[in-house]
Amino acid sequence: VQLQAFGGGLVQAGGFLRLSCAASERSFSSYVMGWFRQAPGKERKFVAAISWSGGSPYYADSVKGRFTIFRDNAKNTVYLQMNSLKPEDTAVYYCAAATYYSDSYYGDQARSFRWWGQGTLVTVSS
């Protein structure tokens, strides 16, 4: 499956952005979708993920309560709504996909996601 992420940009601290990730796969509704981020000089980290139907989103502690992941299976798109942004949220954000047998929690390890988008840069100024 091919993934294309977009929606990044420059925003002031306290602001918001919505990232989108469009998938080429018509069976999109059978994929677990996730968002990861990588700050300069740091390893890629989990941000959020969501099960097939969208009923089981889960988040990294650092973004819980500020970010929301949701999906529109009719549009083959997953979103990441980011509110109350902080300078430490600055990173390249990647969407990722994985197949899984269950419509439930999948995990937060990058190595478990097989397909990746190209990344979109989010910069939060203080």
Secondary structure as the mmCIF struct_conf table of DSSP 4:
data_model
#
loop_
_struct_conf.conf_type_id
_struct_conf.id
_struct_conf.beg_label_comp_id
_struct_conf.beg_label_asym_id
_struct_conf.beg_label_seq_id
_struct_conf.end_label_comp_id
_struct_conf.end_label_asym_id
_struct_conf.end_label_seq_id
STRN STRN1 LEU A 3 PHE A 6
STRN STRN2 GLY A 9 GLN A 12
TURN_TY1_P TURN_TY1_P1 ALA A 13 GLY A 14
STRN STRN3 LEU A 17 ALA A 23
TURN_TY1_P TURN_TY1_P2 ARG A 26 SER A 27
HELX_RH_3T_P HELX_RH_3T_P1 PHE A 28 SER A 30
STRN STRN4 TYR A 31 GLN A 38
TURN_TY1_P TURN_TY1_P3 PRO A 40 GLY A 41
BEND BEND1 LYS A 42 LYS A 42
STRN STRN5 LYS A 45 ILE A 50
TURN_TY1_P TURN_TY1_P4 TRP A 52 SER A 53
BEND BEND2 GLY A 54 GLY A 54
STRN STRN6 TYR A 58 TYR A 59
TURN_TY1_P TURN_TY1_P5 ASP A 61 ARG A 66
STRN STRN7 PHE A 67 ASP A 72
HELX_RH_3T_P HELX_RH_3T_P2 ASN A 73 LYS A 75
TURN_TY1_P TURN_TY1_P6 ASN A 76 ASN A 76
STRN STRN8 THR A 77 MET A 82
BEND BEND3 SER A 84 SER A 84
HELX_RH_3T_P HELX_RH_3T_P3 PRO A 87 ASP A 89
STRN STRN9 ALA A 91 THR A 99
BEND BEND4 TYR A 101 SER A 104
HELX_RH_3T_P HELX_RH_3T_P4 ALA A 110 SER A 112
STRN STRN10 TRP A 115 TRP A 116
STRN STRN11 THR A 120 SER A 125
#
